[in-house]
């Protein structure tokens, strides 16, 4: 092979590599850059009204046990369980489409996630969950992330009362 052909093949390889880098999924690039990936443990779940009053949320409580996981491929899962849970609590959140349904003090779903860093929003795209009515929902959460602390907050209803729910998570380390 002469030098001209070798240079052409090398140039084509470099161009193809650059195109592949440019076409990488932006979701993964953004999530890598801001540090979402990993396992997160819930440390607080607080509902506040417009006048900044804290309200107890009865289905999962203000102090549930929970894990949230994001991977580098855009997959996520979350499990939240009311502390001191009993099997007599059956609830759902039909009045609020920006929330998933709970069953007996338990909520869990999995799917994919996308991040809009310009709006500080993460979207959870539900593929599987406790209540099949939630499949296909997109739950939008505002976020704040700093090192090993992640806050997700969103508007929802606590009973018939509009609230802002803030979930504070810490990164689980080995």
BAKE-408355 format. One record per atom (N, C-alpha, C): residue number from 1; residue in one letter; x negated, y negated, z. Coordinates in pm, whole numbers, plus 50000, padded with zeros to 5 digits. Example, Ala and Ser with C-alpha at 12.3 -4.5 7.8 and 13.67 -1.06 7.14 Angstrom:
2
[pt 1, 'a', [48681, 50569, 50780]]
[pt 1, 'a', [48770, 50450, 50780]]
[pt 1, 'a', [48680, 50330, 50780]]
[pt 2, 's', [48715, 50225, 50708]]
[pt 2, 's', [48633, 50106, 50714]]
[pt 2, 's', [48710, 49997, 50787]]
//
This chain:
174
[pt 1, 'x', [49914, 50117, 50000]]
[pt 1, 'x', [50000, 50000, 50000]]
[pt 1, 'x', [49910, 49877, 50000]]
[pt 2, 'x', [49943, 49782, 49915]]
[pt 2, 'x', [49859, 49662, 49909]]
[pt 2, 'x', [49899, 49564, 50020]]
[pt 3, 'x', [49816, 49462, 50037]]
[pt 3, 'x', [49838, 49364, 50145]]
[pt 3, 'x', [49968, 49287, 50128]]
[pt 4, 'x', [50008, 49260, 50003]]
[pt 4, 'x', [50131, 49186, 49978]]
[pt 4, 'x', [50252, 49264, 50030]]
[pt 5, 'x', [50256, 49393, 49999]]
[pt 5, 'x', [50367, 49478, 50045]]
[pt 5, 'x', [50365, 49492, 50197]]
[pt 6, 'x', [50246, 49511, 50254]]
[pt 6, 'x', [50235, 49525, 50399]]
[pt 6, 'x', [50282, 49398, 50469]]
[pt 7, 'x', [50243, 49281, 50415]]
[pt 7, 'x', [50286, 49154, 50474]]
[pt 7, 'x', [50437, 49136, 50461]]
[pt 8, 'x', [50494, 49178, 50347]]
[pt 8, 'x', [50638, 49168, 50327]]
[pt 8, 'x', [50712, 49257, 50427]]
[pt 9, 'x', [50666, 49379, 50445]]
[pt 9, 'x', [50729, 49472, 50541]]
[pt 9, 'x', [50717, 49416, 50683]]
[pt 10, 'x', [50601, 49365, 50719]]
[pt 10, 'x', [50580, 49306, 50851]]
[pt 10, 'x', [50672, 49186, 50871]]
[pt 11, 'x', [50683, 49101, 50770]]
[pt 11, 'x', [50772, 48984, 50779]]
[pt 11, 'x', [50917, 49027, 50795]]
[pt 12, 'x', [50960, 49128, 50717]]
[pt 12, 'x', [51097, 49178, 50729]]
[pt 12, 'x', [51123, 49234, 50869]]
[pt 13, 'x', [51025, 49306, 50924]]
[pt 13, 'x', [51038, 49361, 51058]]
[pt 13, 'x', [51053, 49249, 51162]]
[pt 14, 'x', [50972, 49144, 51151]]
[pt 14, 'x', [50978, 49031, 51245]]
[pt 14, 'x', [51112, 48960, 51234]]
[pt 15, 'x', [51160, 48937, 51112]]
[pt 15, 'x', [51290, 48871, 51093]]
[pt 15, 'x', [51401, 48956, 51151]]
[pt 16, 'x', [51398, 49087, 51126]]
[pt 16, 'x', [51501, 49176, 51181]]
[pt 16, 'x', [51498, 49175, 51333]]
[pt 17, 'x', [51379, 49173, 51391]]
[pt 17, 'x', [51366, 49167, 51538]]
[pt 17, 'x', [51423, 49038, 51593]]
[pt 18, 'x', [51394, 48927, 51526]]
[pt 18, 'x', [51447, 48797, 51571]]
[pt 18, 'x', [51599, 48794, 51562]]
[pt 19, 'x', [51655, 48848, 51454]]
[pt 19, 'x', [51801, 48853, 51438]]
[pt 19, 'x', [51862, 48937, 51549]]
[pt 20, 'x', [51800, 49050, 51580]]
[pt 20, 'x', [51851, 49136, 51687]]
[pt 20, 'x', [51851, 49063, 51820]]
[pt 21, 'x', [51746, 48985, 51847]]
[pt 21, 'x', [51739, 48909, 51972]]
[pt 21, 'x', [51848, 48803, 51978]]
[pt 22, 'x', [51870, 48733, 51868]]
[pt 22, 'x', [51971, 48628, 51864]]
[pt 22, 'x', [52111, 48687, 51881]]
[pt 23, 'x', [52136, 48809, 51827]]
[pt 23, 'x', [52268, 48870, 51830]]
[pt 23, 'x', [52296, 48950, 51956]]
[pt 24, 'x', [52206, 48948, 52052]]
[pt 24, 'x', [52233, 49018, 52179]]
[pt 24, 'x', [52357, 48960, 52242]]
[pt 25, 'x', [52427, 49041, 52316]]
[pt 25, 'x', [52551, 48997, 52379]]
[pt 25, 'x', [52523, 48885, 52477]]
[pt 26, 'x', [52588, 48771, 52456]]
[pt 26, 'x', [52564, 48656, 52543]]
[pt 26, 'x', [52609, 48685, 52685]]
[pt 27, 'x', [52712, 48770, 52704]]
[pt 27, 'x', [52758, 48805, 52838]]
[pt 27, 'x', [52643, 48859, 52919]]
[pt 28, 'x', [52563, 48948, 52860]]
[pt 28, 'x', [52451, 49006, 52933]]
[pt 28, 'x', [52344, 48903, 52959]]
[pt 29, 'x', [52314, 48818, 52861]]
[pt 29, 'x', [52213, 48715, 52880]]
[pt 29, 'x', [52253, 48622, 52994]]
[pt 30, 'x', [52378, 48577, 52993]]
[pt 30, 'x', [52423, 48484, 53096]]
[pt 30, 'x', [52424, 48550, 53232]]
[pt 31, 'x', [52476, 48673, 53240]]
[pt 31, 'x', [52483, 48738, 53370]]
[pt 31, 'x', [52344, 48766, 53425]]
[pt 32, 'x', [52248, 48800, 53337]]
[pt 32, 'x', [52111, 48820, 53383]]
[pt 32, 'x', [52054, 48690, 53437]]
[pt 33, 'x', [52082, 48581, 53367]]
[pt 33, 'x', [52024, 48452, 53405]]
[pt 33, 'x', [52077, 48404, 53539]]
[pt 34, 'x', [52203, 48433, 53571]]
[pt 34, 'x', [52257, 48379, 53695]]
[pt 34, 'x', [52265, 48481, 53807]]
[pt 35, 'x', [52225, 48605, 53782]]
[pt 35, 'x', [52209, 48701, 53890]]
[pt 35, 'x', [52333, 48771, 53941]]
[pt 36, 'x', [52433, 48795, 53858]]
[pt 36, 'x', [52553, 48866, 53901]]
[pt 36, 'x', [52527, 49014, 53926]]
[pt 37, 'x', [52437, 49075, 53849]]
[pt 37, 'x', [52420, 49219, 53856]]
[pt 37, 'x', [52382, 49267, 53994]]
[pt 38, 'x', [52444, 49380, 54031]]
[pt 38, 'x', [52414, 49442, 54158]]
[pt 38, 'x', [52541, 49476, 54233]]
[pt 39, 'x', [52521, 49518, 54356]]
[pt 39, 'x', [52631, 49553, 54445]]
[pt 39, 'x', [52643, 49444, 54550]]
[pt 40, 'x', [52767, 49403, 54572]]
[pt 40, 'x', [52797, 49294, 54666]]
[pt 40, 'x', [52892, 49345, 54774]]
[pt 41, 'x', [52865, 49306, 54898]]
[pt 41, 'x', [52950, 49342, 55011]]
[pt 41, 'x', [53025, 49218, 55058]]
[pt 42, 'x', [53154, 49234, 55081]]
[pt 42, 'x', [53236, 49120, 55124]]
[pt 42, 'x', [53207, 49084, 55268]]
[pt 43, 'x', [53186, 48954, 55294]]
[pt 43, 'x', [53168, 48910, 55432]]
[pt 43, 'x', [53284, 48823, 55481]]
[pt 44, 'x', [53363, 48766, 55387]]
[pt 44, 'x', [53483, 48693, 55431]]
[pt 44, 'x', [53580, 48678, 55316]]
[pt 45, 'x', [53707, 48667, 55352]]
[pt 45, 'x', [53817, 48647, 55256]]
[pt 45, 'x', [53914, 48551, 55322]]
[pt 46, 'x', [53915, 48427, 55273]]
[pt 46, 'x', [53989, 48320, 55341]]
[pt 46, 'x', [54089, 48256, 55245]]
[pt 47, 'x', [54212, 48241, 55293]]
[pt 47, 'x', [54317, 48170, 55219]]
[pt 47, 'x', [54339, 48034, 55284]]
[pt 48, 'x', [54333, 47928, 55201]]
[pt 48, 'x', [54356, 47792, 55253]]
[pt 48, 'x', [54465, 47724, 55170]]
[pt 49, 'x', [54550, 47649, 55240]]
[pt 49, 'x', [54656, 47573, 55175]]
[pt 49, 'x', [54598, 47441, 55123]]
[pt 50, 'x', [54683, 47366, 55054]]
[pt 50, 'x', [54640, 47235, 55001]]
[pt 50, 'x', [54592, 47141, 55111]]
[pt 51, 'x', [54651, 47150, 55231]]
[pt 51, 'x', [54608, 47062, 55341]]
[pt 51, 'x', [54496, 47124, 55423]]
[pt 52, 'x', [54428, 47226, 55366]]
[pt 52, 'x', [54310, 47288, 55425]]
[pt 52, 'x', [54338, 47373, 55549]]
[pt 53, 'x', [54462, 47416, 55567]]
[pt 53, 'x', [54495, 47508, 55678]]
[pt 53, 'x', [54464, 47651, 55634]]
[pt 54, 'x', [54405, 47728, 55724]]
[pt 54, 'x', [54377, 47868, 55697]]
[pt 54, 'x', [54502, 47951, 55729]]
[pt 55, 'x', [54534, 48045, 55638]]
[pt 55, 'x', [54652, 48129, 55656]]
[pt 55, 'x', [54609, 48275, 55648]]
[pt 56, 'x', [54662, 48359, 55736]]
[pt 56, 'x', [54634, 48501, 55731]]
[pt 56, 'x', [54706, 48564, 55612]]
[pt 57, 'x', [54639, 48652, 55542]]
[pt 57, 'x', [54700, 48725, 55430]]
[pt 57, 'x', [54725, 48867, 55478]]
[pt 58, 'x', [54851, 48910, 55485]]
[pt 58, 'x', [54884, 49037, 55551]]
[pt 58, 'x', [54850, 49165, 55474]]
[pt 59, 'x', [54844, 49163, 55341]]
[pt 59, 'x', [54827, 49290, 55270]]
[pt 59, 'x', [54687, 49350, 55286]]
[pt 60, 'x', [54584, 49268, 55279]]
[pt 60, 'x', [54447, 49316, 55296]]
[pt 60, 'x', [54377, 49250, 55414]]
[pt 61, 'x', [54434, 49142, 55466]]
[pt 61, 'x', [54377, 49073, 55580]]
[pt 61, 'x', [54265, 48978, 55543]]
[pt 62, 'x', [54219, 48906, 55643]]
[pt 62, 'x', [54111, 48810, 55623]]
[pt 62, 'x', [53973, 48872, 55639]]
[pt 63, 'x', [53969, 48997, 55688]]
[pt 63, 'x', [53841, 49063, 55712]]
[pt 63, 'x', [53842, 49207, 55658]]
[pt 64, 'x', [53873, 49224, 55528]]
[pt 64, 'x', [53873, 49361, 55475]]
[pt 64, 'x', [53732, 49413, 55450]]
[pt 65, 'x', [53723, 49542, 55427]]
[pt 65, 'x', [53599, 49608, 55387]]
[pt 65, 'x', [53601, 49613, 55235]]
[pt 66, 'x', [53492, 49572, 55169]]
[pt 66, 'x', [53496, 49568, 55022]]
[pt 66, 'x', [53358, 49576, 54961]]
[pt 67, 'x', [53354, 49633, 54841]]
[pt 67, 'x', [53235, 49635, 54758]]
[pt 67, 'x', [53272, 49589, 54617]]
[pt 68, 'x', [53185, 49509, 54558]]
[pt 68, 'x', [53201, 49459, 54422]]
[pt 68, 'x', [53072, 49492, 54347]]
[pt 69, 'x', [53085, 49546, 54225]]
[pt 69, 'x', [52966, 49583, 54149]]
[pt 69, 'x', [52974, 49527, 54008]]
[pt 70, 'x', [52862, 49469, 53964]]
[pt 70, 'x', [52846, 49422, 53827]]
[pt 70, 'x', [52720, 49490, 53771]]
[pt 71, 'x', [52728, 49541, 53647]]
[pt 71, 'x', [52606, 49595, 53586]]
[pt 71, 'x', [52562, 49509, 53469]]
[pt 72, 'x', [52447, 49540, 53413]]
[pt 72, 'x', [52390, 49460, 53305]]
[pt 72, 'x', [52457, 49485, 53170]]
[pt 73, 'x', [52548, 49582, 53163]]
[pt 73, 'x', [52618, 49613, 53039]]
[pt 73, 'x', [52755, 49547, 53033]]
[pt 74, 'x', [52788, 49465, 53134]]
[pt 74, 'x', [52917, 49396, 53135]]
[pt 74, 'x', [53028, 49474, 53200]]
[pt 75, 'x', [52995, 49578, 53278]]
[pt 75, 'x', [53096, 49655, 53352]]
[pt 75, 'x', [53104, 49607, 53496]]
[pt 76, 'x', [53223, 49618, 53552]]
[pt 76, 'x', [53240, 49579, 53692]]
[pt 76, 'x', [53340, 49672, 53760]]
[pt 77, 'x', [53337, 49674, 53892]]
[pt 77, 'x', [53438, 49744, 53971]]
[pt 77, 'x', [53444, 49679, 54109]]
[pt 78, 'x', [53561, 49688, 54169]]
[pt 78, 'x', [53579, 49633, 54303]]
[pt 78, 'x', [53674, 49724, 54380]]
[pt 79, 'x', [53646, 49739, 54509]]
[pt 79, 'x', [53733, 49812, 54600]]
[pt 79, 'x', [53744, 49731, 54728]]
[pt 80, 'x', [53869, 49708, 54769]]
[pt 80, 'x', [53895, 49629, 54890]]
[pt 80, 'x', [53994, 49705, 54976]]
[pt 81, 'x', [53960, 49723, 55104]]
[pt 81, 'x', [54048, 49795, 55195]]
[pt 81, 'x', [54069, 49715, 55324]]
[pt 82, 'x', [54195, 49707, 55364]]
[pt 82, 'x', [54226, 49639, 55489]]
[pt 82, 'x', [54160, 49714, 55604]]
[pt 83, 'x', [54095, 49640, 55691]]
[pt 83, 'x', [54037, 49699, 55811]]
[pt 83, 'x', [54151, 49749, 55900]]
[pt 84, 'x', [54133, 49860, 55965]]
[pt 84, 'x', [54238, 49919, 56050]]
[pt 84, 'x', [54367, 49941, 55971]]
[pt 85, 'x', [54351, 49991, 55853]]
[pt 85, 'x', [54460, 50014, 55759]]
[pt 85, 'x', [54554, 50122, 55809]]
[pt 86, 'x', [54683, 50103, 55784]]
[pt 86, 'x', [54783, 50207, 55811]]
[pt 86, 'x', [54845, 50245, 55678]]
[pt 87, 'x', [54915, 50356, 55674]]
[pt 87, 'x', [54974, 50398, 55548]]
[pt 87, 'x', [55118, 50349, 55531]]
[pt 88, 'x', [55156, 50250, 55610]]
[pt 88, 'x', [55294, 50201, 55600]]
[pt 88, 'x', [55305, 50068, 55526]]
[pt 89, 'x', [55196, 50020, 55469]]
[pt 89, 'x', [55197, 49891, 55400]]
[pt 89, 'x', [55202, 49916, 55249]]
[pt 90, 'x', [55314, 49882, 55187]]
[pt 90, 'x', [55325, 49893, 55042]]
[pt 90, 'x', [55358, 49755, 54989]]
[pt 91, 'x', [55267, 49698, 54912]]
[pt 91, 'x', [55289, 49562, 54862]]
[pt 91, 'x', [55242, 49551, 54719]]
[pt 92, 'x', [55288, 49447, 54654]]
[pt 92, 'x', [55233, 49413, 54524]]
[pt 92, 'x', [55243, 49263, 54508]]
[pt 93, 'x', [55178, 49214, 54406]]
[pt 93, 'x', [55169, 49070, 54382]]
[pt 93, 'x', [55236, 49034, 54250]]
[pt 94, 'x', [55356, 49080, 54229]]
[pt 94, 'x', [55424, 49058, 54101]]
[pt 94, 'x', [55444, 48910, 54071]]
[pt 95, 'x', [55449, 48826, 54174]]
[pt 95, 'x', [55472, 48684, 54150]]
[pt 95, 'x', [55348, 48610, 54102]]
[pt 96, 'x', [55233, 48677, 54107]]
[pt 96, 'x', [55109, 48609, 54069]]
[pt 96, 'x', [55030, 48694, 53970]]
[pt 97, 'x', [55020, 48649, 53848]]
[pt 97, 'x', [54951, 48728, 53747]]
[pt 97, 'x', [54799, 48719, 53759]]
[pt 98, 'x', [54744, 48629, 53841]]
[pt 98, 'x', [54600, 48619, 53857]]
[pt 98, 'x', [54551, 48701, 53976]]
[pt 99, 'x', [54624, 48807, 54006]]
[pt 99, 'x', [54586, 48894, 54114]]
[pt 99, 'x', [54628, 49036, 54079]]
[pt 100, 'x', [54560, 49134, 54135]]
[pt 100, 'x', [54599, 49273, 54114]]
[pt 100, 'x', [54689, 49317, 54228]]
[pt 101, 'x', [54762, 49425, 54205]]
[pt 101, 'x', [54853, 49477, 54307]]
[pt 101, 'x', [54777, 49561, 54408]]
[pt 102, 'x', [54830, 49564, 54529]]
[pt 102, 'x', [54771, 49644, 54636]]
[pt 102, 'x', [54868, 49756, 54672]]
[pt 103, 'x', [54815, 49859, 54733]]
[pt 103, 'x', [54897, 49971, 54776]]
[pt 103, 'x', [54844, 50022, 54910]]
[pt 104, 'x', [54929, 50019, 55011]]
[pt 104, 'x', [54892, 50069, 55143]]
[pt 104, 'x', [54762, 50009, 55196]]
[pt 105, 'x', [54747, 49878, 55181]]
[pt 105, 'x', [54628, 49811, 55233]]
[pt 105, 'x', [54502, 49840, 55154]]
[pt 106, 'x', [54519, 49874, 55026]]
[pt 106, 'x', [54404, 49907, 54942]]
[pt 106, 'x', [54422, 49847, 54804]]
[pt 107, 'x', [54314, 49795, 54748]]
[pt 107, 'x', [54314, 49741, 54613]]
[pt 107, 'x', [54184, 49785, 54547]]
[pt 108, 'x', [54193, 49830, 54424]]
[pt 108, 'x', [54074, 49870, 54350]]
[pt 108, 'x', [54103, 49861, 54202]]
[pt 109, 'x', [54003, 49813, 54129]]
[pt 109, 'x', [54012, 49815, 53983]]
[pt 109, 'x', [53872, 49814, 53923]]
[pt 110, 'x', [53865, 49852, 53795]]
[pt 110, 'x', [53738, 49848, 53722]]
[pt 110, 'x', [53765, 49804, 53580]]
[pt 111, 'x', [53658, 49761, 53515]]
[pt 111, 'x', [53670, 49718, 53376]]
[pt 111, 'x', [53542, 49650, 53332]]
[pt 112, 'x', [53558, 49543, 53256]]
[pt 112, 'x', [53443, 49467, 53209]]
[pt 112, 'x', [53453, 49325, 53264]]
[pt 113, 'x', [53343, 49253, 53251]]
[pt 113, 'x', [53344, 49113, 53294]]
[pt 113, 'x', [53275, 49027, 53190]]
[pt 114, 'x', [53321, 48902, 53184]]
[pt 114, 'x', [53256, 48801, 53101]]
[pt 114, 'x', [53238, 48677, 53187]]
[pt 115, 'x', [53137, 48600, 53153]]
[pt 115, 'x', [53106, 48481, 53231]]
[pt 115, 'x', [53107, 48359, 53139]]
[pt 116, 'x', [53175, 48255, 53184]]
[pt 116, 'x', [53170, 48125, 53116]]
[pt 116, 'x', [53096, 48032, 53211]]
[pt 117, 'x', [52965, 48019, 53190]]
[pt 117, 'x', [52883, 47941, 53283]]
[pt 117, 'x', [52915, 47793, 53277]]
[pt 118, 'x', [52968, 47744, 53165]]
[pt 118, 'x', [53002, 47602, 53156]]
[pt 118, 'x', [53122, 47568, 53246]]
[pt 119, 'x', [53211, 47665, 53269]]
[pt 119, 'x', [53327, 47645, 53356]]
[pt 119, 'x', [53307, 47706, 53494]]
[pt 120, 'x', [53194, 47773, 53515]]
[pt 120, 'x', [53168, 47849, 53638]]
[pt 120, 'x', [53281, 47947, 53665]]
[pt 121, 'x', [53314, 48027, 53561]]
[pt 121, 'x', [53420, 48126, 53572]]
[pt 121, 'x', [53369, 48264, 53533]]
[pt 122, 'x', [53417, 48364, 53607]]
[pt 122, 'x', [53395, 48502, 53570]]
[pt 122, 'x', [53533, 48562, 53548]]
[pt 123, 'x', [53547, 48636, 53439]]
[pt 123, 'x', [53673, 48702, 53406]]
[pt 123, 'x', [53658, 48852, 53424]]
[pt 124, 'x', [53747, 48910, 53504]]
[pt 124, 'x', [53751, 49055, 53522]]
[pt 124, 'x', [53860, 49108, 53429]]
[pt 125, 'x', [53819, 49190, 53332]]
[pt 125, 'x', [53912, 49248, 53234]]
[pt 125, 'x', [53944, 49390, 53280]]
[pt 126, 'x', [54064, 49410, 53333]]
[pt 126, 'x', [54100, 49537, 53399]]
[pt 126, 'x', [54127, 49647, 53297]]
[pt 127, 'x', [54052, 49759, 53313]]
[pt 127, 'x', [54074, 49878, 53232]]
[pt 127, 'x', [54142, 49989, 53312]]
[pt 128, 'x', [54115, 49994, 53442]]
[pt 128, 'x', [54174, 50095, 53528]]
[pt 128, 'x', [54198, 50038, 53666]]
[pt 129, 'x', [54308, 50081, 53730]]
[pt 129, 'x', [54345, 50025, 53859]]
[pt 129, 'x', [54448, 50114, 53929]]
[pt 130, 'x', [54480, 50081, 54052]]
[pt 130, 'x', [54580, 50156, 54129]]
[pt 130, 'x', [54717, 50147, 54064]]
[pt 131, 'x', [54756, 50029, 54020]]
[pt 131, 'x', [54888, 50006, 53960]]
[pt 131, 'x', [54872, 49989, 53810]]
[pt 132, 'x', [54929, 50081, 53733]]
[pt 132, 'x', [54911, 50078, 53587]]
[pt 132, 'x', [54964, 49950, 53524]]
[pt 133, 'x', [55050, 49876, 53594]]
[pt 133, 'x', [55100, 49748, 53541]]
[pt 133, 'x', [54989, 49644, 53531]]
[pt 134, 'x', [54880, 49664, 53605]]
[pt 134, 'x', [54768, 49569, 53602]]
[pt 134, 'x', [54669, 49595, 53489]]
[pt 135, 'x', [54679, 49711, 53424]]
[pt 135, 'x', [54586, 49742, 53315]]
[pt 135, 'x', [54604, 49640, 53203]]
[pt 136, 'x', [54494, 49584, 53159]]
[pt 136, 'x', [54496, 49483, 53054]]
[pt 136, 'x', [54495, 49340, 53106]]
[pt 137, 'x', [54518, 49323, 53236]]
[pt 137, 'x', [54513, 49187, 53293]]
[pt 137, 'x', [54371, 49133, 53289]]
[pt 138, 'x', [54361, 49003, 53279]]
[pt 138, 'x', [54233, 48934, 53293]]
[pt 138, 'x', [54246, 48845, 53415]]
[pt 139, 'x', [54166, 48875, 53517]]
[pt 139, 'x', [54167, 48796, 53640]]
[pt 139, 'x', [54052, 48697, 53635]]
[pt 140, 'x', [54084, 48568, 53641]]
[pt 140, 'x', [53983, 48463, 53632]]
[pt 140, 'x', [53948, 48413, 53770]]
[pt 141, 'x', [53819, 48408, 53798]]
[pt 141, 'x', [53768, 48361, 53926]]
[pt 141, 'x', [53665, 48252, 53900]]
[pt 142, 'x', [53674, 48142, 53973]]
[pt 142, 'x', [53565, 48043, 53975]]
[pt 142, 'x', [53455, 48106, 54059]]
[pt 143, 'x', [53331, 48068, 54033]]
[pt 143, 'x', [53222, 48125, 54112]]
[pt 143, 'x', [53120, 48019, 54151]]
[pt 144, 'x', [53051, 48053, 54259]]
[pt 144, 'x', [52934, 47980, 54304]]
[pt 144, 'x', [52834, 48087, 54345]]
[pt 145, 'x', [52713, 48079, 54293]]
[pt 145, 'x', [52615, 48182, 54327]]
[pt 145, 'x', [52484, 48115, 54366]]
[pt 146, 'x', [52427, 48162, 54475]]
[pt 146, 'x', [52301, 48109, 54524]]
[pt 146, 'x', [52222, 48224, 54585]]
[pt 147, 'x', [52116, 48263, 54520]]
[pt 147, 'x', [52030, 48373, 54562]]
[pt 147, 'x', [52115, 48498, 54587]]
[pt 148, 'x', [52134, 48537, 54712]]
[pt 148, 'x', [52205, 48660, 54745]]
[pt 148, 'x', [52345, 48638, 54800]]
[pt 149, 'x', [52403, 48522, 54771]]
[pt 149, 'x', [52540, 48493, 54813]]
[pt 149, 'x', [52623, 48456, 54690]]
[pt 150, 'x', [52738, 48519, 54678]]
[pt 150, 'x', [52829, 48494, 54568]]
[pt 150, 'x', [52965, 48458, 54627]]
[pt 151, 'x', [53020, 48347, 54582]]
[pt 151, 'x', [53156, 48309, 54622]]
[pt 151, 'x', [53245, 48313, 54500]]
[pt 152, 'x', [53359, 48379, 54513]]
[pt 152, 'x', [53461, 48381, 54410]]
[pt 152, 'x', [53584, 48315, 54469]]
[pt 153, 'x', [53643, 48221, 54397]]
[pt 153, 'x', [53763, 48156, 54449]]
[pt 153, 'x', [53862, 48133, 54337]]
[pt 154, 'x', [53991, 48137, 54374]]
[pt 154, 'x', [54097, 48126, 54275]]
[pt 154, 'x', [54227, 48088, 54344]]
[pt 155, 'x', [54318, 48033, 54265]]
[pt 155, 'x', [54451, 47999, 54315]]
[pt 155, 'x', [54539, 48122, 54309]]
[pt 156, 'x', [54617, 48142, 54415]]
[pt 156, 'x', [54709, 48255, 54422]]
[pt 156, 'x', [54821, 48219, 54518]]
[pt 157, 'x', [54904, 48315, 54548]]
[pt 157, 'x', [55011, 48294, 54646]]
[pt 157, 'x', [54991, 48387, 54763]]
[pt 158, 'x', [55014, 48335, 54881]]
[pt 158, 'x', [55014, 48413, 55003]]
[pt 158, 'x', [55160, 48412, 55047]]
[pt 159, 'x', [55233, 48518, 55013]]
[pt 159, 'x', [55378, 48515, 55025]]
[pt 159, 'x', [55428, 48418, 54921]]
[pt 160, 'x', [55501, 48318, 54962]]
[pt 160, 'x', [55547, 48214, 54868]]
[pt 160, 'x', [55464, 48087, 54879]]
[pt 161, 'x', [55356, 48092, 54956]]
[pt 161, 'x', [55273, 47974, 54981]]
[pt 161, 'x', [55154, 47970, 54885]]
[pt 162, 'x', [55140, 47863, 54804]]
[pt 162, 'x', [55021, 47852, 54717]]
[pt 162, 'x', [54895, 47830, 54802]]
[pt 163, 'x', [54790, 47907, 54772]]
[pt 163, 'x', [54665, 47897, 54845]]
[pt 163, 'x', [54548, 47907, 54749]]
[pt 164, 'x', [54431, 47866, 54799]]
[pt 164, 'x', [54306, 47896, 54732]]
[pt 164, 'x', [54240, 48005, 54814]]
[pt 165, 'x', [54214, 48118, 54750]]
[pt 165, 'x', [54149, 48231, 54818]]
[pt 165, 'x', [54001, 48226, 54785]]
[pt 166, 'x', [53918, 48234, 54889]]
[pt 166, 'x', [53773, 48234, 54872]]
[pt 166, 'x', [53717, 48364, 54928]]
[pt 167, 'x', [53648, 48438, 54843]]
[pt 167, 'x', [53582, 48562, 54885]]
[pt 167, 'x', [53432, 48538, 54882]]
[pt 168, 'x', [53366, 48561, 54994]]
[pt 168, 'x', [53222, 48541, 55003]]
[pt 168, 'x', [53155, 48677, 55013]]
[pt 169, 'x', [53060, 48700, 54922]]
[pt 169, 'x', [52992, 48828, 54911]]
[pt 169, 'x', [52843, 48809, 54932]]
[pt 170, 'x', [52778, 48910, 54989]]
[pt 170, 'x', [52631, 48911, 54998]]
[pt 170, 'x', [52580, 49032, 54920]]
[pt 171, 'x', [52464, 49011, 54858]]
[pt 171, 'x', [52404, 49119, 54778]]
[pt 171, 'x', [52356, 49231, 54870]]
[pt 172, 'x', [52387, 49355, 54833]]
[pt 172, 'x', [52339, 49471, 54905]]
[pt 172, 'x', [52198, 49500, 54858]]
[pt 173, 'x', [52108, 49514, 54953]]
[pt 173, 'x', [51967, 49541, 54920]]
[pt 173, 'x', [51931, 49679, 54974]]
[pt 174, 'x', [51829, 49737, 54913]]
[pt 174, 'x', [51782, 49870, 54955]]
[pt 174, 'x', [51726, 49865, 55094]]
//
